């Protein structure tokens, strides 16, 4: 069979039961053979594999879509495939052989070792970049989303795709582009986080330049002031029509991802955020589409559809207000999670008890990236412990380390929530309210109906059951409770005092640790001697002086009063000034924290005013020590 001027022979084999069980192979597996060692593996052979396993109606439904074999004359084919695997972690599993090693026959051990090297040693769960192929694409609704967006493109309609960070939007966009290209259409992707520094008129020119570059078109667009603000809209219209004609009258899909970066009120650049760049940009696109939608359509993607929900940009009508119905990326249900981790795990020799699937769904709510990353942790532990594959992950093994996994997912959770916190703080505060203060307090916040929470429901972060709202992702709820534990609304005086004391003790321990390490670093063996010297005049407690004199530096630190920590820091202020920045504020807030020790004691109530002051002081230290 010829493909891109290279001749291949293809074979289908039915793996024996042992191989099927060990490597989760399908009923039939593809073997591709080539004798043309001069061909380019990336641009030819990989495209040929995609053609056979994805595009071809004749073969795609009968072959294993993830694993295949490649036999090549090139002696370096094994290292070539390994290098490509490093560069493209989401590519399918290719097990390579060269002809020379097969000439004398292939024994069972050789085959198993090679398959183990290229299947078990690869962590498919740990892929963090957006997918560029369908081999690891899961989720029932996602295939439907691609079909719906493709239908909009064919009809010349606009579309919008929204959802949480890391939920798979860019993967869907990549696979939509692949489908359009396979159907001989035109699609161009723009990551708006790389374009917000351009002004609206400059971005119009960037669009045309990108299409010309991507499709290698023989057209020269003159600039010479044509894209200055007063000419930009007309010039863009003329040029996009020229490009459309050169592309044989194929409609162009413009995909704008990370739309917050060029949106009114959310962009990092002032000209998009506060000025009229967003207004003029969308006016330019909308004007052409309203006249004739055959030239191009656009699709925007981001966390939140706010850009099409605000009625006005400054004092002018928003050109894309209500232009489409937002499509949200949903979280996985039980069957989706089971299929995803089951299929991926089986190719790696990892199986999961069904109760593990249930616990993963409970802890991570069906968020595919979080779920895969936790499975990656479990898979790597098997690798480190050299557990024989196939191996089973039991519910007991998962429960034993589930708290540890949640701690390791904190960074990802902060990424997921970071966009809400930065761009949509009202939604973030509502989510916090539900996590910290419970369903009844949350319900009181919805005084103007449920419109305020439609985005949170769209993200599937919260769901309604029997008239009450719940946070769907348990690990996110636990993160919010831990991160903002001191913001919880409590009225019981005993609980208030307990929380205040716990917060002060936490700060006190951190300061002791910081001072201990600084004195060790600065004074070395004389650290204890310097500690005693610095403490002179800070106390009249002879018992304490005696204990400190006899103790090691570490033990001596434990004997210090809270007020003495301040004295030690001020003695070596130059060592701490970068940490606390402002000496006056440091002293004021330290004294406030110290005063909190007696707050609410002896039956006195802790007033709201005093509590607010103490919180300001604690937040100062939390901010200073956040990255320590």
N, C-alpha and C positions, 0 to 999 in steps of 0.2 A: 504494500500500500504506500503510495507517494503522498507526502504532506510537506508543503513548503520546500519542494525540490529535494527532499531527503526520502530515501526508501526505507520503510520499516516492515518487519514481519511481526504479526501479532498472534498470540496464542492465549487460549483460555484454559485454565486447569481447575479441576475440582479438588480442593485440599482434603486430605484424609481427616478423619475425625479428630485425631490428636492435634493437628495443626489448627483446625477450626477452634478447638477448645482453648488452646494456648494463646492464640493471637486474635480471636474473634473475627476470623475471616469469613467472608460470605460464601455462598454456594459456588460461585465462580470468581476467579481472580485473574487479572490481566497480566500477561508477560509481554513486554515490548522488546524487540531485538533490533539492533542496528549495526551495520558494519562501517558506517561512515563516521570515522573518528574525528573528522575535521568539522562536523556540524557544531552549532552553538547549542549547548544543553538548555540554557535558560529560554531562549527565544523560539526554539523549535520543538525539542522533545517535550518540554513541559506544556507547551501549547497543544501538542498532539495528544498528550494524556488528558488534558482538559476536554479536548474535542471528543475523545472516546468515552470518557466517564461522565461528562456533563451535557455536552451539546448533542451528540449523536443519538437520535431516536432509536437507532438499531441496536446500540450496545449499552446505553447508560442504565437501563433498568435491570440488566441481568448481571452486572459486575459489581464487585465490592468497590465502593466509592472512595474509601480512605487509603487502602493498601494496594500497592501494585509492585511488580518486579520489572527491573530494567537490566538487560544484558547488552553490553557494548564492547566494541573492539578496543576502545580507549583504555589503556592500562591505569589511567588516573581517574576513572569514572567513580570509584569509591570515595576518593577525597573530594571530587567535584560535587557529588551529592551531599557529602557532609558539610562542605562550605556553604552550599546553597541552603541547607537546613538551618544553619546559623543565621543567615541573612533573612530568610523567609520562614519564620517558625510556624506559620499557619498553613504551609503547603502540605499536600497529602504525604502519606508515608510511602517512600520509595525505597525498596530494597535492591541495591545494585550488585551486579557481578560483571567481571570482564571475561571475555571468551577464553583467555589463557588459563584461568583458574578452573574452568569447566571442562577443559579438554580431556583431563584424566578422570572425569566423573565427579559427582558431587555426593559425598557421604552425608549421612543424617546429622552428625555433629557439626560439620561445616555449615550446613543449611541453618540449623538452629542457632548457632553462634552468630551468624550474619543477621538473621532475623531479630535476635535479641539485641544486637548492637543498634539496629536501625528502628526498632519498635519500642522495646522496653526502656531503652536508655534515654528516650526523648519524653519530656514532660509537656504533653499536649494541654494539660490543665493550666499550666502557667503562662500561656500566651497572653500578653498584655496589650499588644497592638491590635488595631481593627482588622477584621478578617478581609482577605482579598480573594477568597475562594469559597465555594459552597460545601467543601468537604467537612468542615467543622461547624456548620451553621445549623442551629437548633431553634425551636420555638414555633408552634403552630401559627400563631398570629403574625409572626414576622414574614413568613412566606406570603400571607394574605396582604400585608402592608406593602410589600414590594409589588404585588400585582395591582393593588389599588393605585399606587403612585405611578406605575407604568401606564395604567389606563388614563390617568390625568394627563400625563405627558402626550399620549397619543391623541387626546382630544384637545390639546392646547390649553389645558386648565392649569391653574396654579395649585401648589400643594405645600403643606407644612407638617413637619415631623418633630415631635417634642418628647422630652422625657429626661429622667435623671442622668447625671454624669455616669459614664461607664456602663450604661445599660445596653449599648450596642447600636446606637443611632448611626455612627459612621460606618459600621459593618453593613448595615442595611443600605446605606447610600452607595457604598462600594459595589454591592451586589446588584443594586438597581442599575448602576452604570454599566456593569458587565452585561446585564440583560439587554439594555438599550443598544450596546455595541454589537452584541450577537444578532440583534434584530436589525442591524444596519442603520441604527439611529446615531444621534450625536448628543453627548452629555459631557459637560465640563464642570469640574468640582473646584470650589473656592473655600479655603479655610479662612474665614473672615478675621481670625485672630492675627493673621499675617498681612491684612490689608487695611486695618482701621487707621493707620497713619496717613493713608492717601486721602485727599479731599474727594468729594463726590464725583467731580468731573474727571479726576485722575483715575478713579476706580472704573469709570465707564471705559476709558481707554485700555485699562488693564484687562478688562473682560475680553475685548476684541483681540488684544495681543496674545492672551492665553489660548484662545480658540485657534488662532493662526499657528501658534507654536505647537500645540498638542496634535493638531491634524496636519502639520507640515504643509500649509497652504502657500501657494505661489501668489501672494498678494502683498503689495506694499502700501501701507496706510500712511499717508502724509500727515505730519503733525503740524508744523509751522503755525502754531497758534490756534489750530482747529479745535483743540480741546480746552481752550480757555473757557471760563464759566459761561460767557454769553453765547458761545458757539457749541458748547459740548453736547447738548441734547440733540441738535440737528446733525452734528457730525457722527454721533453714535448711531443714529438711525440710518444714515447713509451707509456707514461701514458695516453694520450688522446685516444689512440687506445684501451687500456685496458678498459677504462671507456665506450667507445663506445660499446664494446662487451658485457659488463655487462648490459648496457642499451638496450640490445637485438637489437643491430645494428640500433638504431634510431639516425638520424642526430641531432646534437646539434647546437642550435642557440646561439651564443655568442653576447649579446647586450651590446654595450659600449655607455652609455649615458654621457653627459657632456664631449664630446671628446676633447674639448679645453684643459682639464686638463692634458692630456698625449700627447699633440701634439707639434711638433716642432714649435718654435717661440711663442707659446701662453701659455705653461704650467707654473704654479707657481713654479715648481721645475726645477733647472738649468739643471739637467741631461737629462730631456726630452726637455726642451726649447732650449738648446744650444749644448748639447752633442749628442751622437748617440743612446740614448736609444730608441727613436721613430723608428729609422732605424732598429735596431736589433729586436725589438719587432714585427714589421710588416713583417720583413724578415722571422721570425720563423713561423708566421701564414700562410703567402703566400706560403712558401715552401711546407707545407703539403697540402694545398688546390690545388696547381698546380699538385701535384702527384695524389691525390684522394680527390674529394670534397664530398665524402659520409660521412666522419667523422664529419665534422662541417662546418658551414658557419658563417659569422659575419655580424652584422648590427651596424653601428655607427650613433650616433645622436648628434646634437649640434646646434649652431647658424649658423655656416658657414662651407661650404664644403672645406675650404682652404687646409685641410690635404690631400685631394686627387687631388688637383689642382697644388700643388707645384711640380716641376719636380725633384728637388734634395734636399736631406737632407745633409747639409754641402757639401762635394764634391762628394757624392754618389747618384745614382739613387734612387728615392723614390719608395719603393716596391709596394705601393698601388696607385700610380699615375694613374688617369683615370680608376680606377677599376670598377666604377659604375656611372650611371647617377643619380645625386642628386635629391631627392624628397623634395619639399618644402611644409611646412604646410601653407595653404592659410588662409586668413581672411574670415570671414563669409560674405555672401551676404545678401540682404534684407530678403529673405525667410528663411535663416538659423537663423538670429537674431529673426525674428518673431516667428518661431517655438520654438526656445530655450526659450525665455522669456515667450512666451505664454503657453507652456506646464508646465514649472516650476512654473510660476506664478499662473496658474489655480489650481494647487495642494495646493497652499498656500492661495488661495482666493484673488489673485491679478490679475487684468486685465489691459491691456495697450491699450490706443487709438493707432490707426495705425500711427498717426503723431508722437507719442512718439518713435515708432520703427524707423521711418525715422530720427528723431533727434539723437537717439542713434547711428545709423549707420553713420551719418555725424560727430558726435563728437568723436566717438571711432573707426570708420573705420571698424567695424565688428570684432574687437579683442575680442574674447569670454570672456576672464578673466576680462578685463576692463569693458565690458558691464554688466557682471553678478555682479561685485562689485558695480556698480552704482545702479543696480536694488536692490541689497541688502540694500543699503542706503535708497532707497524709501520704501522697505518693512519694515525696522526697524522703520522708521518714523511712518508708519501706526500702528505698534505694540506699540510704545511709546505713541502715541495719542489715543490708544484704538479705532481705527476706526473699525466699524463693517464690517465683511467680508461676502460675497465677496465685494471688493472695486475696483474702477476704477481709474487708474492714467491718468489724462488728460494731454494734451499737455501744458496747461497753468501751471499746477502744476509742470511739469518737467522744463519748461523754467524759472519759478520763481527761481528755485534752481540750475539750470545747472552750473552756474559759481562756486557755492559752491562745487558741485560734482567734478568739474575739479580740484579745489584746493586739495580736498581730494584724488584725484588719482595721485598727483604729485609723491608720494613715489613709486607707482607701475610703473609709466612712467620712473622714474630714474632707477629702476631695469631693465626694458625692454631695455633701451638704454645703461645701464652700461656696458654690455658685448661688445657692439660695441665700446664704448669709450675706454675700456681697451685693447681689443684684436685686434680690427680692426679700428684704429683711422682714416685711410684714408676714410673709408666709413662714419664714424661719421662726419668728417669734410665736406664731400660732402653733407650730409643730412642737416647740419647746413647752408651750403652755400645756398641751395635751400630755407630753411626757412627764413633766414635773408636777403638775397640779391635778391631773386626772380629768376624767370625762365630764364631770359636772362643771368644773371651772372653765373647761374648754367650751362647753355649750353656752355659757354666759357670754363668751366673747363673740358669739355669732348673733349679735343683736340685730344685724341688718340682713338676716337670711343667710343662705349657704353659698352665695356667690363668692364670698371671701375665701372659701376653701376648695373651689372647683379645681384649681391647679394641683393642690395637694392630693386630691382624689384622682386627678388625671395621672399624676406620677405613680399612683398606687402606693404612696407613702402611708396614707390613712384609708380606712374603709369603714363603712357603716354597717352595723349589725343590730337589729332589734332597736333601732332609734338612737343608738349611741355609737360614738366614733372610737376607733382603736388604731394604734400605730401597727402597721403590718409587719415591719421588719424589726424583730426583737432586738437584734444587735444595735440598731440605730437608737431604739428607745433606751437601752441600757447605756449607750454612749452619752446621750443627752443628759440622763440622770447623773452620771458620774462627772461629766464636764461642767455641768451647771448646778451641781448639788446645792450650792449656797444661794441660788436664786429661787429656790422652791418657796412657795407662799405658805408659811405656817403661822399659826396664831398662838399655839400653846407655849407658855413662857418657859416651861421646863425644856421643851424641844429647842426653843430659840437659844437658851443658854448652852445646851449640849452642842448645838451646831457651832456656836461662836467659839466655845472652848476647843472643839475639834479643829476648827480652822486655824486658831492661834497655835495650837500644838504642832500642826503640820508645818506652818511657817517657821516656828521655833526650831524644829528638827532640821529643816533645810538650811537655815542660817548657821546652825552649829556645824553642819557638814561642810558648808562653804568656807567658814573660818578655819576649820581644821585642815582642810586641804591647802588653803592659802598659806597658813603658817608653816606647814610642812615644806611646801614648795619654796617659800621665801627664806626661812631660817634653818631648815635642815635639822641637824642634831641639836641646835640651840633653840628649837621651837618652844619646848616646854619652859625654858628659862625666860624667853621673851614673853610668853603668856603670863607668867607670874609677875613680871615687870609691868606689863600693860594693865594688869588688874589692880595694881596698888592704888588705894584711895577709892575703889569702887564699892567696898563693903567694909563693915565693922564686925562681920561674922567670923570669929576666930575658928570656930569649928570647920567652917567651909575652907578657910585658908589652910588649915591642917590637912584636910582631905586632898586638896589640890596639890599641896606640896609633896604628898606621898604617892600620888597617882601618876600614871602614864599620861601622855598628852591626850589620848583618846578618852580615857576615863575622866580626866580633868575637865574636858569639854562638857561631859554629862553633869558635872557638879555646878555649872554656871547658872546664875539667875538670868532671866530674860533681859533685864536692863543692862547686864554686863556685856551682852552680845553687841549692843549698840556701842558701848565704850571701845570694844576691841576693833570694830569696823572703823570708827572715827580715828583711832590711833594710826591705822594704816589706810587712811581714806584713798590715797592714790591707787591702791590696789583694787579698790571697789568702785571708784567713781564711774568707770565705764559701765558697770553693772547697774548702779542706781542713779547715775546721771546728775541728779540735783540733790546737793547735800541738805539744803534747807527743807525740801519736801521729804527727804529721807528721815530727818530727825522728827519732823512734825508727825508724819504717819507712823513712825516707830512708837512715839509716845502715845498716840491714839490706840494702837494695838495693845500696848502695855496697859493702858487704862481699862481695856475691855475685860481684863482679868477679873475685876470685881463687879462687872455689869450684871445687874439682875440678881445679885446675891442678897442674902438676908431678907428674902421675901419681897424685895423691890422689883417692880416690873421693868423690863427692858423696853424703853420707849422706841417708837418707830424712828424718831429723829436720831437717837443715839445709834440705833442699828444701821441707819443710812450712813452716818459718819464712819462707823467702823467698816462698813462695806467699801467705802471709798478708799480707806487706808489699805485694806486687804487687796483691793484691785490694783493699787499702785505696786505692791510687792508681786502680785501674780504677773503683772505685765513685765516687771523688771526681770523676773526669774523664769519667764515662759520658755526661753531657749537654753537655760542653763543645764 
